[in-house]
Amino acid sequence: MATFHFELVSPEKLLFSGEVDAVVAPGAEGVFTVLKDHAPVMTVLKPGVVEIDGAGKKEKLFVRGGFADVGLGGFTILAEYAIPVADLDAAKIDADIKDASEDVADAKSDEARRLASEKLGQLQELKAALGL
């Protein structure tokens, strides 16, 4: 299979850079797969799992927010938050969901409530995306 260059970057670090066969990403309009010579596209990412298929091995990373850019130079994801699925802990996710629920209940303004609700929704989507 033909390969192309892919990078996944978060504010903290470069999580992946290399040649791949395919990448599946959670776009705002739905999940999409990128192969070599994909048409140029830019989209917003929704919370979900990015699946990287390259060099005979597969990697999965959870992303929350950001942009995906497919161009002549390859495919780049600039994620607001990203973590390898293997590094996730179901108990920690459950604890974070509980904390976020409390933050929603304790919010003192509409903006604080909106932000807390958004975080809670993202954590629930993470749990669902991972089948936990």
N, CA, C and O atoms as a Tinker XYZ file with bonds, in Angstrom:
   528  protein
     1  N      0.840000   -1.179000    0.000000    73     2
     2  CA     0.000000    0.000000    0.000000    64     1     3
     3  C      0.885000    1.243000    0.000000    63     2     4     5
     4  O      1.928000    1.263000    0.655000    81     3
     5  N      0.477000    2.275000   -0.729000    73     3     6
     6  CA     1.232000    3.522000   -0.806000    64     5     7
     7  C      1.134000    4.284000    0.515000    63     6     8     9
     8  O      0.090000    4.289000    1.167000    81     7
     9  N      2.229000    4.920000    0.894000    73     7    10
    10  CA     2.255000    5.641000    2.168000    64     9    11
    11  C      2.263000    7.155000    1.944000    63    10    12    13
    12  O      2.526000    7.642000    0.844000    81    11
    13  N      1.968000    7.871000    3.015000    73    11    14
    14  CA     2.017000    9.329000    3.009000    64    13    15
    15  C      2.452000    9.781000    4.399000    63    14    16    17
    16  O      2.429000    8.999000    5.349000    81    15
    17  N      2.848000   11.053000    4.511000    73    15    18
    18  CA     3.325000   11.571000    5.794000    64    17    19
    19  C      2.150000   12.029000    6.653000    63    18    20    21
    20  O      1.232000   12.691000    6.169000    81    19
    21  N      2.194000   11.666000    7.943000    73    19    22
    22  CA     1.154000   12.053000    8.896000    64    21    23
    23  C      1.800000   12.561000   10.168000    63    22    24    25
    24  O      2.788000   12.003000   10.646000    81    23
    25  N      1.226000   13.636000   10.717000    73    23    26
    26  CA     1.660000   14.154000   12.013000    64    25    27
    27  C      0.447000   14.442000   12.874000    63    26    28    29
    28  O     -0.570000   14.941000   12.391000    81    27
    29  N      0.565000   14.120000   14.159000    73    27    30
    30  CA    -0.456000   14.469000   15.141000    64    29    31
    31  C      0.247000   15.252000   16.239000    63    30    32    33
    32  O      1.154000   14.747000   16.899000    81    31
    33  N     -0.192000   16.503000   16.422000    73    31    34
    34  CA     0.464000   17.420000   17.340000    64    33    35
    35  C     -0.546000   17.943000   18.359000    63    34    36    37
    36  O     -1.663000   18.319000   18.002000    81    35
    37  N     -0.144000   17.962000   19.627000    73    35    38
    38  CA    -0.952000   18.595000   20.674000    64    37    39
    39  C     -0.144000   19.787000   21.188000    63    38    40    41
    40  O      1.030000   19.920000   20.842000    81    39
    41  N     -0.743000   20.653000   22.002000    73    39    42
    42  CA     0.034000   21.779000   22.537000    64    41    43
    43  C      1.259000   21.332000   23.343000    63    42    44    45
    44  O      2.254000   22.053000   23.419000    81    43
    45  N      1.180000   20.144000   23.940000    73    43    46
    46  CA     2.278000   19.671000   24.779000    64    45    47
    47  C      3.425000   19.062000   23.988000    63    46    48    49
    48  O      4.592000   19.247000   24.335000    81    47
    49  N      3.087000   18.313000   22.894000    73    47    50
    50  CA     4.160000   17.612000   22.193000    64    49    51
    51  C      3.694000   17.043000   20.857000    63    50    52    53
    52  O      2.503000   17.014000   20.545000    81    51
    53  N      4.669000   16.595000   20.089000    73    51    54
    54  CA     4.420000   15.874000   18.848000    64    53    55
    55  C      4.175000   14.417000   19.228000    63    54    56    57
    56  O      5.078000   13.746000   19.730000    81    55
    57  N      2.958000   13.923000   18.993000    73    55    58
    58  CA     2.606000   12.564000   19.404000    64    57    59
    59  C      2.913000   11.526000   18.333000    63    58    60    61
    60  O      3.167000   10.364000   18.648000    81    59
    61  N      2.890000   11.941000   17.064000    73    59    62
    62  CA     3.193000   10.999000   15.992000    64    61    63
    63  C      3.700000   11.778000   14.791000    63    62    64    65
    64  O      3.172000   12.837000   14.454000    81    63
    65  N      4.733000   11.241000   14.150000    73    63    66
    66  CA     5.231000   11.790000   12.896000    64    65    67
    67  C      5.863000   10.652000   12.122000    63    66    68    69
    68  O      6.809000   10.024000   12.597000    81    67
    69  N      5.344000   10.381000   10.929000    73    67    70
    70  CA     5.920000    9.312000   10.134000    64    69    71
    71  C      5.078000    8.961000    8.929000    63    70    72    73
    72  O      4.031000    9.556000    8.674000    81    71
    73  N      5.564000    7.980000    8.200000    73    71    74
    74  CA     4.871000    7.493000    7.009000    64    73    75
    75  C      3.826000    6.466000    7.428000    63    74    76    77
    76  O      4.104000    5.586000    8.242000    81    75
    77  N      2.628000    6.582000    6.871000    73    75    78
    78  CA     1.518000    5.700000    7.226000    64    77    79
    79  C      0.794000    5.230000    5.967000    63    78    80    81
    80  O      0.934000    5.813000    4.891000    81    79
    81  N      0.014000    4.157000    6.132000    73    79    82
    82  CA    -0.816000    3.652000    5.036000    64    81    83
    83  C     -2.186000    4.313000    5.031000    63    82    84    85
    84  O     -2.730000    4.612000    3.968000    81    83
    85  N     -2.750000    4.543000    6.226000    73    83    86
    86  CA    -4.089000    5.119000    6.350000    64    85    87
    87  C     -4.263000    5.717000    7.739000    63    86    88    89
    88  O     -3.622000    5.292000    8.701000    81    87
    89  N     -5.142000    6.710000    7.826000    73    87    90
    90  CA    -5.506000    7.312000    9.110000    64    89    91
    91  C     -7.015000    7.518000    9.113000    63    90    92    93
    92  O     -7.582000    8.044000    8.155000    81    91
    93  N     -7.659000    7.098000   10.199000    73    91    94
    94  CA    -9.095000    7.320000   10.391000    64    93    95
    95  C     -9.231000    8.386000   11.472000    63    94    96    97
    96  O     -8.640000    8.269000   12.545000    81    95
    97  N    -10.019000    9.436000   11.181000    73    95    98
    98  CA   -10.142000   10.560000   12.114000    64    97    99
    99  C    -11.603000   10.949000   12.321000    63    98   100   101
   100  O    -12.427000   10.775000   11.423000    81    99
   101  N    -11.929000   11.480000   13.513000    73    99   102
   102  CA   -13.302000   11.887000   13.829000    64   101   103
   103  C    -13.578000   13.344000   13.448000    63   102   104   105
   104  O    -13.432000   14.242000   14.277000    81   103
   105  N    -13.972000   13.574000   12.207000    73   103   106
   106  CA   -14.275000   14.928000   11.752000    64   105   107
   107  C    -15.637000   15.399000   12.235000    63   106   108   109
   108  O    -16.469000   14.595000   12.655000    81   107
   109  N    -15.857000   16.701000   12.174000    73   107   110
   110  CA   -17.128000   17.283000   12.610000    64   109   111
   111  C    -18.299000   16.764000   11.782000    63   110   112   113
   112  O    -19.421000   16.683000   12.281000    81   111
   113  N    -18.049000   16.412000   10.523000    73   111   114
   114  CA   -19.106000   15.905000    9.641000    64   113   115
   115  C    -19.192000   14.382000    9.677000    63   114   116   117
   116  O    -20.018000   13.789000    8.984000    81   115
   117  N    -18.350000   13.755000   10.475000    73   115   118
   118  CA   -18.347000   12.301000   10.584000    64   117   119
   119  C    -16.935000   11.752000   10.504000    63   118   120   121
   120  O    -15.990000   12.481000   10.204000    81   119
   121  N    -16.802000   10.484000   10.770000    73   119   122
   122  CA   -15.501000    9.818000   10.729000    64   121   123
   123  C    -15.065000    9.693000    9.271000    63   122   124   125
   124  O    -15.869000    9.348000    8.405000    81   123
   125  N    -13.775000    9.979000    9.000000    73   123   126
   126  CA   -13.275000    9.874000    7.632000    64   125   127
   127  C    -11.915000    9.191000    7.620000    63   126   128   129
   128  O    -11.169000    9.230000    8.598000    81   127
   129  N    -11.611000    8.563000    6.484000    73   127   130
   130  CA   -10.343000    7.860000    6.297000    64   129   131
   131  C     -9.517000    8.593000    5.255000    63   130   132   133
   132  O    -10.034000    8.995000    4.212000    81   131
   133  N     -8.231000    8.766000    5.539000    73   131   134
   134  CA    -7.316000    9.405000    4.604000    64   133   135
   135  C     -6.322000    8.361000    4.115000    63   134   136   137
   136  O     -5.697000    7.654000    4.906000    81   135
   137  N     -6.188000    8.280000    2.788000    73   135   138
   138  CA    -5.201000    7.432000    2.128000    64   137   139
   139  C     -4.296000    8.341000    1.295000    63   138   140   141
   140  O     -4.566000    9.534000    1.161000    81   139
   141  N     -3.221000    7.778000    0.735000    73   139   142
   142  CA    -2.320000    8.563000   -0.117000    64   141   143
   143  C     -3.117000    9.210000   -1.247000    63   142   144   145
   144  O     -4.034000    8.605000   -1.801000    81   143
   145  N     -2.755000   10.445000   -1.578000    73   143   146
   146  CA    -3.381000   11.220000   -2.654000    64   145   147
   147  C     -4.835000   11.579000   -2.382000    63   146   148   149
   148  O     -5.611000   11.782000   -3.316000    81   147
   149  N     -5.206000   11.658000   -1.106000    73   147   150
   150  CA    -6.555000   12.117000   -0.734000    64   149   151
   151  C     -6.716000   13.566000   -1.200000    63   150   152   153
   152  O     -5.750000   14.329000   -1.204000    81   151
   153  N     -7.911000   13.936000   -1.584000    73   151   154
   154  CA    -8.185000   15.318000   -1.974000    64   153   155
   155  C     -7.915000   16.250000   -0.794000    63   154   156   157
   156  O     -8.170000   15.881000    0.352000    81   155
   157  N     -7.402000   17.452000   -1.061000    73   155   158
   158  CA    -7.163000   18.401000    0.028000    64   157   159
   159  C     -8.462000   18.728000    0.762000    63   158   160   161
   160  O     -9.506000   18.936000    0.144000    81   159
   161  N     -8.378000   18.768000    2.078000    73   159   162
   162  CA    -9.540000   19.089000    2.901000    64   161   163
   163  C     -9.057000   19.600000    4.251000    63   162   164   165
   164  O     -7.998000   19.205000    4.738000    81   163
   165  N     -9.844000   20.479000    4.843000    73   163   166
   166  CA    -9.579000   20.929000    6.211000    64   165   167
   167  C    -10.898000   20.840000    6.957000    63   166   168   169
   168  O    -11.934000   21.273000    6.454000    81   167
   169  N    -10.858000   20.275000    8.164000    73   167   170
   170  CA   -12.078000   20.124000    8.945000    64   169   171
   171  C    -11.781000   20.261000   10.428000    63   170   172   173
   172  O    -10.644000   20.104000   10.873000    81   171
   173  N    -12.810000   20.552000   11.165000    73   171   174
   174  CA   -12.735000   20.592000   12.624000    64   173   175
   175  C    -12.875000   19.164000   13.131000    63   174   176   177
   176  O    -13.622000   18.368000   12.561000    81   175
   177  N    -12.162000   18.843000   14.196000    73   175   178
   178  CA   -12.271000   17.516000   14.798000    64   177   179
   179  C    -13.283000   17.528000   15.929000    63   178   180   181
   180  O    -13.433000   18.526000   16.634000    81   179
   181  N    -13.968000   16.418000   16.092000    73   179   182
   182  CA   -14.814000   16.235000   17.268000    64   181   183
   183  C    -14.094000   15.229000   18.168000    63   182   184   185
   184  O    -13.195000   14.531000   17.699000    81   183
   185  N    -14.460000   15.138000   19.428000    73   183   186
   186  CA   -13.808000   14.166000   20.301000    64   185   187
   187  C    -13.990000   12.749000   19.763000    63   186   188   189
   188  O    -15.088000   12.357000   19.369000    81   187
   189  N    -12.906000   11.997000   19.755000    73   187   190
   190  CA   -12.968000   10.624000   19.270000    64   189   191
   191  C    -11.586000   10.023000   19.147000    63   190   192   193
   192  O    -10.597000   10.592000   19.608000    81   191
   193  N    -11.534000    8.865000   18.517000    73   191   194
   194  CA   -10.293000    8.110000   18.396000    64   193   195
   195  C     -9.732000    8.240000   16.982000    63   194   196   197
   196  O    -10.442000    8.034000   15.997000    81   195
   197  N     -8.443000    8.586000   16.899000    73   195   198
   198  CA    -7.710000    8.593000   15.637000    64   197   199
   199  C     -7.002000    7.251000   15.543000    63   198   200   201
   200  O     -6.272000    6.860000   16.453000    81   199
   201  N     -7.224000    6.544000   14.429000    73   199   202
   202  CA    -6.580000    5.248000   14.208000    64   201   203
   203  C     -5.524000    5.412000   13.128000    63   202   204   205
   204  O     -5.821000    5.841000   12.013000    81   203
   205  N     -4.288000    5.066000   13.470000    73   203   206
   206  CA    -3.156000    5.207000   12.561000    64   205   207
   207  C     -2.710000    3.818000   12.137000    63   206   208   209
   208  O     -2.408000    2.973000   12.980000    81   207
   209  N     -2.669000    3.582000   10.833000    73   207   210
   210  CA    -2.273000    2.285000   10.288000    64   209   211
   211  C     -1.013000    2.489000    9.454000    63   210   212   213
   212  O     -1.054000    3.091000    8.381000    81   211
   213  N      0.098000    1.982000    9.959000    73   211   214
   214  CA     1.340000    2.155000    9.223000    64   213   215
   215  C      2.396000    1.161000    9.626000    63   214   216   217
   216  O      2.472000    0.753000   10.785000    81   215
   217  N      3.209000    0.772000    8.671000    73   215   218
   218  CA     4.338000   -0.132000    8.906000    64   217   219
   219  C      3.921000   -1.404000    9.631000    63   218   220   221
   220  O      4.646000   -1.903000   10.492000    81   219
   221  N      2.744000   -1.927000    9.278000    73   219   222
   222  CA     2.298000   -3.189000    9.851000    64   221   223
   223  C      1.794000   -3.112000   11.276000    63   222   224   225
   224  O      1.500000   -4.145000   11.878000    81   223
   225  N      1.685000   -1.909000   11.837000    73   223   226
   226  CA     1.148000   -1.797000   13.194000    64   225   227
   227  C      0.115000   -0.681000   13.240000    63   226   228   229
   228  O      0.111000    0.227000   12.409000    81   227
   229  N     -0.757000   -0.776000   14.234000    73   227   230
   230  CA    -1.817000    0.217000   14.389000    64   229   231
   231  C     -1.664000    0.914000   15.727000    63   230   232   233
   232  O     -1.309000    0.297000   16.731000    81   231
   233  N     -1.938000    2.207000   15.724000    73   231   234
   234  CA    -1.937000    2.998000   16.955000    64   233   235
   235  C     -3.270000    3.709000   17.059000    63   234   236   237
   236  O     -3.872000    4.077000   16.049000    81   235
   237  N     -3.728000    3.901000   18.289000    73   235   238
   238  CA    -4.961000    4.646000   18.529000    64   237   239
   239  C     -4.678000    5.744000   19.540000    63   238   240   241
   240  O     -4.045000    5.518000   20.571000    81   239
   241  N     -5.164000    6.943000   19.220000    73   239   242
   242  CA    -5.027000    8.081000   20.120000    64   241   243
   243  C     -6.379000    8.763000   20.246000    63   242   244   245
   244  O     -7.094000    8.928000   19.257000    81   243
   245  N     -6.725000    9.157000   21.463000    73   243   246
   246  CA    -7.946000    9.924000   21.672000    64   245   247
   247  C     -7.612000   11.393000   21.459000    63   246   248   249
   248  O     -6.613000   11.888000   21.982000    81   247
   249  N     -8.454000   12.097000   20.684000    73   247   250
   250  CA    -8.283000   13.534000   20.481000    64   249   251
   251  C     -9.552000   14.255000   20.910000    63   250   252   253
   252  O    -10.658000   13.724000   20.802000    81   251
   253  N     -9.368000   15.467000   21.395000    73   251   254
   254  CA   -10.505000   16.306000   21.759000    64   253   255
   255  C    -10.243000   17.688000   21.182000    63   254   256   257
   256  O     -9.351000   18.405000   21.636000    81   255
   257  N    -11.024000   18.048000   20.185000    73   255   258
   258  CA   -10.904000   19.359000   19.563000    64   257   259
   259  C     -9.689000   19.479000   18.669000    63   258   260   261
   260  O     -8.758000   18.678000   18.742000    81   259
   261  N     -9.716000   20.494000   17.825000    73   259   262
   262  CA    -8.597000   20.755000   16.942000    64   261   263
   263  C     -9.008000   20.736000   15.484000    63   262   264   265
   264  O    -10.190000   20.801000   15.148000    81   263
   265  N     -7.996000   20.643000   14.619000    73   263   266
   266  CA    -8.207000   20.690000   13.177000    64   265   267
   267  C     -7.466000   19.560000   12.486000    63   266   268   269
   268  O     -6.424000   19.102000   12.954000    81   267
   269  N     -8.020000   19.117000   11.365000    73   267   270
   270  CA    -7.365000   18.135000   10.509000    64   269   271
   271  C     -7.143000   18.795000    9.156000    63   270   272   273
   272  O     -8.061000   19.393000    8.596000    81   271
   273  N     -5.928000   18.688000    8.630000    73   271   274
   274  CA    -5.581000   19.315000    7.356000    64   273   275
   275  C     -4.918000   18.288000    6.446000    63   274   276   277
   276  O     -3.821000   17.807000    6.730000    81   275
   277  N     -5.597000   17.957000    5.347000    73   275   278
   278  CA    -5.037000   17.063000    4.339000    64   277   279
   279  C     -4.597000   17.939000    3.178000    63   278   280   281
   280  O     -5.394000   18.702000    2.632000    81   279
   281  N     -3.330000   17.829000    2.800000    73   279   282
   282  CA    -2.807000   18.636000    1.702000    64   281   283
   283  C     -1.792000   17.855000    0.898000    63   282   284   285
   284  O     -1.637000   16.646000    1.076000    81   283
   285  N     -1.105000   18.550000    0.016000    73   283   286
   286  CA    -0.119000   17.896000   -0.840000    64   285   287
   287  C      1.036000   17.307000   -0.040000    63   286   288   289
   288  O      1.636000   16.317000   -0.462000    81   287
   289  N      1.358000   17.901000    1.111000    73   287   290
   290  CA     2.460000   17.421000    1.933000    64   289   291
   291  C      2.092000   16.297000    2.877000    63   290   292   293
   292  O      2.948000   15.807000    3.613000    81   291
   293  N      0.829000   15.875000    2.873000    73   291   294
   294  CA     0.400000   14.802000    3.762000    64   293   295
   295  C     -0.796000   15.222000    4.592000    63   294   296   297
   296  O     -1.625000   16.018000    4.151000    81   295
   297  N     -0.879000   14.682000    5.794000    73   295   298
   298  CA    -2.034000   14.878000    6.672000    64   297   299
   299  C     -1.515000   15.310000    8.035000    63   298   300   301
   300  O     -0.630000   14.669000    8.601000    81   299
   301  N     -2.065000   16.397000    8.558000    73   299   302
   302  CA    -1.668000   16.904000    9.868000    64   301   303
   303  C     -2.901000   17.103000   10.735000    63   302   304   305
   304  O     -3.898000   17.672000   10.290000    81   303
   305  N     -2.827000   16.632000   11.968000    73   303   306
   306  CA    -3.865000   16.908000   12.956000    64   305   307
   307  C     -3.243000   17.777000   14.038000    63   306   308   309
   308  O     -2.231000   17.419000   14.641000    81   307
   309  N     -3.872000   18.932000   14.273000    73   307   310
   310  CA    -3.495000   19.819000   15.369000    64   309   311
   311  C     -4.597000   19.683000   16.406000    63   310   312   313
   312  O     -5.665000   20.277000   16.264000    81   311
   313  N     -4.342000   18.909000   17.438000    73   311   314
   314  CA    -5.362000   18.596000   18.439000    64   313   315
   315  C     -5.223000   19.486000   19.667000    63   314   316   317
   316  O     -4.114000   19.781000   20.111000    81   315
   317  N     -6.364000   19.911000   20.210000    73   315   318
   318  CA    -6.340000   20.673000   21.458000    64   317   319
   319  C     -5.868000   19.786000   22.606000    63   318   320   321
   320  O     -5.198000   20.249000   23.530000    81   319
   321  N     -6.224000   18.514000   22.534000    73   319   322
   322  CA    -5.837000   17.539000   23.555000    64   321   323
   323  C     -5.718000   16.187000   22.866000    63   322   324   325
   324  O     -6.579000   15.822000   22.066000    81   323
   325  N     -4.672000   15.450000   23.164000    73   323   326
   326  CA    -4.495000   14.120000   22.581000    64   325   327
   327  C     -3.722000   13.239000   23.552000    63   326   328   329
   328  O     -2.804000   13.689000   24.237000    81   327
   329  N     -4.123000   11.961000   23.593000    73   327   330
   330  CA    -3.459000   10.998000   24.472000    64   329   331
   331  C     -3.584000    9.609000   23.857000    63   330   332   333
   332  O     -4.646000    9.257000   23.345000    81   331
   333  N     -2.512000    8.811000   23.901000    73   331   334
   334  CA    -2.627000    7.437000   23.406000    64   333   335
   335  C     -3.690000    6.674000   24.193000    63   334   336   337
   336  O     -3.756000    6.773000   25.418000    81   335
   337  N     -4.512000    5.921000   23.488000    73   335   338
   338  CA    -5.577000    5.150000   24.135000    64   337   339
   339  C     -4.989000    4.214000   25.189000    63   338   340   341
   340  O     -5.604000    3.992000   26.233000    81   339
   341  N     -3.810000    3.668000   24.924000    73   339   342
   342  CA    -3.177000    2.740000   25.870000    64   341   343
   343  C     -2.867000    3.404000   27.214000    63   342   344   345
   344  O     -2.731000    2.716000   28.225000    81   343
   345  N     -2.754000    4.739000   27.230000    73   343   346
   346  CA    -2.440000    5.460000   28.465000    64   345   347
   347  C     -3.678000    5.827000   29.285000    63   346   348   349
   348  O     -3.558000    6.383000   30.377000    81   347
   349  N     -4.863000    5.517000   28.762000    73   347   350
   350  CA    -6.100000    5.892000   29.458000    64   349   351
   351  C     -6.478000    4.858000   30.502000    63   350   352   353
   352  O     -6.244000    3.661000   30.329000    81   351
   353  N     -7.063000    5.338000   31.585000    73   351   354
   354  CA    -7.468000    4.501000   32.704000    64   353   355
   355  C     -8.959000    4.711000   32.947000    63   354   356   357
   356  O     -9.395000    5.838000   33.186000    81   355
   357  N     -9.750000    3.628000   32.887000    73   355   358
   358  CA   -11.208000    3.717000   33.045000    64   357   359
   359  C    -11.594000    4.339000   34.388000    63   358   360   361
   360  O    -12.533000    5.132000   34.449000    81   359
   361  N    -10.889000    3.995000   35.454000    73   359   362
   362  CA   -11.215000    4.544000   36.776000    64   361   363
   363  C    -10.987000    6.054000   36.808000    63   362   364   365
   364  O    -11.777000    6.789000   37.400000    81   363
   365  N     -9.913000    6.516000   36.175000    73   363   366
   366  CA    -9.642000    7.959000   36.130000    64   365   367
   367  C    -10.705000    8.675000   35.314000    63   366   368   369
   368  O    -11.151000    9.757000   35.696000    81   367
   369  N    -11.116000    8.091000   34.201000    73   367   370
   370  CA   -12.160000    8.708000   33.377000    64   369   371
   371  C    -13.452000    8.824000   34.179000    63   370   372   373
   372  O    -14.113000    9.862000   34.143000    81   371
   373  N    -13.817000    7.765000   34.903000    73   371   374
   374  CA   -15.030000    7.804000   35.733000    64   373   375
   375  C    -14.925000    8.888000   36.809000    63   374   376   377
   376  O    -15.896000    9.599000   37.070000    81   375
   377  N    -13.755000    9.015000   37.429000    73   375   378
   378  CA   -13.556000   10.047000   38.455000    64   377   379
   379  C    -13.655000   11.445000   37.835000    63   378   380   381
   380  O    -14.227000   12.355000   38.435000    81   379
   381  N    -13.095000   11.612000   36.634000    73   379   382
   382  CA   -13.171000   12.903000   35.946000    64   381   383
   383  C    -14.615000   13.247000   35.582000    63   382   384   385
   384  O    -15.014000   14.409000   35.660000    81   383
   385  N    -15.401000   12.238000   35.185000    73   383   386
   386  CA   -16.815000   12.462000   34.865000    64   385   387
   387  C    -17.566000   12.912000   36.116000    63   386   388   389
   388  O    -18.389000   13.825000   36.061000    81   387
   389  N    -17.275000   12.267000   37.240000    73   387   390
   390  CA   -17.930000   12.650000   38.502000    64   389   391
   391  C    -17.580000   14.093000   38.869000    63   390   392   393
   392  O    -18.454000   14.871000   39.252000    81   391
   393  N    -16.288000   14.448000   38.750000    73   391   394
   394  CA   -15.853000   15.814000   39.057000    64   393   395
   395  C    -16.515000   16.829000   38.128000    63   394   396   397
   396  O    -16.945000   17.895000   38.569000    81   395
   397  N    -16.594000   16.493000   36.842000    73   395   398
   398  CA   -17.208000   17.408000   35.874000    64   397   399
   399  C    -18.696000   17.594000   36.158000    63   398   400   401
   400  O    -19.228000   18.694000   36.002000    81   399
   401  N    -19.368000   16.522000   36.574000    73   399   402
   402  CA   -20.792000   16.627000   36.939000    64   401   403
   403  C    -20.974000   17.569000   38.121000    63   402   404   405
   404  O    -21.912000   18.365000   38.151000    81   403
   405  N    -20.075000   17.473000   39.092000    73   403   406
   406  CA   -20.127000   18.365000   40.253000    64   405   407
   407  C    -19.850000   19.809000   39.845000    63   406   408   409
   408  O    -20.451000   20.740000   40.382000    81   407
   409  N    -18.930000   19.992000   38.886000    73   407   410
   410  CA   -18.627000   21.341000   38.399000    64   409   411
   411  C    -19.848000   21.970000   37.730000    63   410   412   413
   412  O    -20.095000   23.166000   37.884000    81   411
   413  N    -20.610000   21.165000   36.987000    73   411   414
   414  CA   -21.836000   21.666000   36.352000    64   413   415
   415  C    -22.821000   22.111000   37.428000    63   414   416   417
   416  O    -23.403000   23.192000   37.338000    81   415
   417  N    -23.004000   21.277000   38.440000    73   415   418
   418  CA   -23.954000   21.588000   39.514000    64   417   419
   419  C    -23.525000   22.809000   40.333000    63   418   420   421
   420  O    -24.369000   23.568000   40.810000    81   419
   421  N    -22.215000   22.994000   40.494000    73   419   422
   422  CA   -21.696000   24.084000   41.330000    64   421   423
   423  C    -21.432000   25.382000   40.566000    63   422   424   425
   424  O    -21.049000   26.384000   41.171000    81   423
   425  N    -21.630000   25.379000   39.249000    73   423   426
   426  CA   -21.311000   26.557000   38.429000    64   425   427
   427  C    -22.094000   27.779000   38.897000    63   426   428   429
   428  O    -23.293000   27.699000   39.168000    81   427
   429  N    -21.397000   28.909000   38.988000    73   427   430
   430  CA   -22.016000   30.130000   39.502000    64   429   431
   431  C    -22.460000   31.085000   38.393000    63   430   432   433
   432  O    -23.117000   32.090000   38.664000    81   431
   433  N    -22.102000   30.772000   37.147000    73   431   434
   434  CA   -22.525000   31.621000   36.028000    64   433   435
   435  C    -22.901000   30.733000   34.842000    63   434   436   437
   436  O    -22.553000   29.553000   34.791000    81   435
   437  N    -23.614000   31.325000   33.899000    73   435   438
   438  CA   -23.999000   30.572000   32.703000    64   437   439
   439  C    -22.768000   30.119000   31.923000    63   438   440   441
   440  O    -22.729000   29.001000   31.410000    81   439
   441  N    -21.763000   30.991000   31.837000    73   439   442
   442  CA   -20.545000   30.647000   31.099000    64   441   443
   443  C    -19.802000   29.497000   31.782000    63   442   444   445
   444  O    -19.337000   28.577000   31.109000    81   443
   445  N    -19.688000   29.540000   33.094000    73   443   446
   446  CA   -19.031000   28.457000   33.830000    64   445   447
   447  C    -19.801000   27.155000   33.658000    63   446   448   449
   448  O    -19.202000   26.088000   33.517000    81   447
   449  N    -21.126000   27.240000   33.668000    73   447   450
   450  CA   -21.961000   26.046000   33.487000    64   449   451
   451  C    -21.790000   25.479000   32.072000    63   450   452   453
   452  O    -21.721000   24.265000   31.884000    81   451
   453  N    -21.723000   26.377000   31.082000    73   451   454
   454  CA   -21.541000   25.935000   29.696000    64   453   455
   455  C    -20.197000   25.220000   29.525000    63   454   456   457
   456  O    -20.127000   24.158000   28.907000    81   455
   457  N    -19.144000   25.806000   30.070000    73   455   458
   458  CA   -17.813000   25.194000   29.961000    64   457   459
   459  C    -17.754000   23.854000   30.688000    63   458   460   461
   460  O    -17.180000   22.893000   30.176000    81   459
   461  N    -18.342000   23.790000   31.868000    73   459   462
   462  CA   -18.350000   22.537000   32.628000    64   461   463
   463  C    -19.174000   21.477000   31.905000    63   462   464   465
   464  O    -18.796000   20.305000   31.882000    81   463
   465  N    -20.293000   21.881000   31.317000    73   463   466
   466  CA   -21.130000   20.934000   30.568000    64   465   467
   467  C    -20.399000   20.413000   29.339000    63   466   468   469
   468  O    -20.508000   19.236000   28.993000    81   467
   469  N    -19.649000   21.303000   28.680000    73   467   470
   470  CA   -18.873000   20.898000   27.509000    64   469   471
   471  C    -17.813000   19.868000   27.905000    63   470   472   473
   472  O    -17.635000   18.859000   27.222000    81   471
   473  N    -17.119000   20.125000   28.998000    73   471   474
   474  CA   -16.096000   19.182000   29.474000    64   473   475
   475  C    -16.732000   17.844000   29.843000    63   474   476   477
   476  O    -16.189000   16.788000   29.515000    81   475
   477  N    -17.876000   17.881000   30.520000    73   475   478
   478  CA   -18.576000   16.651000   30.887000    64   477   479
   479  C    -18.955000   15.865000   29.641000    63   478   480   481
   480  O    -18.768000   14.649000   29.592000    81   479
   481  N    -19.479000   16.541000   28.647000    73   479   482
   482  CA   -19.854000   15.875000   27.399000    64   481   483
   483  C    -18.663000   15.232000   26.709000    63   482   484   485
   484  O    -18.768000   14.123000   26.183000    81   483
   485  N    -17.534000   15.923000   26.710000    73   483   486
   486  CA   -16.333000   15.374000   26.084000    64   485   487
   487  C    -15.852000   14.123000   26.816000    63   486   488   489
   488  O    -15.439000   13.150000   26.184000    81   487
   489  N    -15.905000   14.148000   28.126000    73   487   490
   490  CA   -15.494000   12.970000   28.900000    64   489   491
   491  C    -16.437000   11.795000   28.655000    63   490   492   493
   492  O    -15.998000   10.650000   28.551000    81   491
   493  N    -17.724000   12.082000   28.565000    73   491   494
   494  CA   -18.685000   11.014000   28.280000    64   493   495
   495  C    -18.466000   10.453000   26.878000    63   494   496   497
   496  O    -18.599000    9.248000   26.661000    81   495
   497  N    -18.127000   11.336000   25.914000    73   495   498
   498  CA   -17.823000   10.867000   24.559000    64   497   499
   499  C    -16.563000   10.014000   24.553000    63   498   500   501
   500  O    -16.493000    9.017000   23.835000    81   499
   501  N    -15.570000   10.395000   25.344000    73   499   502
   502  CA   -14.346000    9.603000   25.456000    64   501   503
   503  C    -14.673000    8.209000   25.963000    63   502   504   505
   504  O    -14.224000    7.211000   25.398000    81   503
   505  N    -15.449000    8.146000   27.023000    73   503   506
   506  CA   -15.813000    6.849000   27.602000    64   505   507
   507  C    -16.563000    5.999000   26.579000    63   506   508   509
   508  O    -16.300000    4.803000   26.449000    81   507
   509  N    -17.492000    6.613000   25.858000    73   507   510
   510  CA   -18.259000    5.879000   24.844000    64   509   511
   511  C    -17.369000    5.443000   23.682000    63   510   512   513
   512  O    -17.498000    4.324000   23.188000    81   511
   513  N    -16.459000    6.330000   23.242000    73   511   514
   514  CA   -15.578000    6.009000   22.114000    64   513   515
   515  C    -14.662000    4.835000   22.432000    63   514   516   517
   516  O    -14.273000    4.078000   21.543000    81   515
   517  N    -14.325000    4.695000   23.697000    73   515   518
   518  CA   -13.427000    3.612000   24.106000    64   517   519
   519  C    -14.181000    2.366000   24.537000    63   518   520   521
   520  O    -13.576000    1.333000   24.823000    81   519
   521  N    -15.500000    2.463000   24.583000    73   519   522
   522  CA   -16.312000    1.313000   24.974000    64   521   523
   523  C    -16.136000    0.930000   26.430000    63   522   524   525
   524  O    -16.188000   -0.251000   26.773000    81   523
   525  N    -15.927000    1.918000   27.291000    73   523   526
   526  CA   -15.710000    1.644000   28.721000    64   525   527
   527  C    -17.009000    1.683000   29.495000    63   526   528
   528  O    -17.011000    1.475000   30.708000    81   527
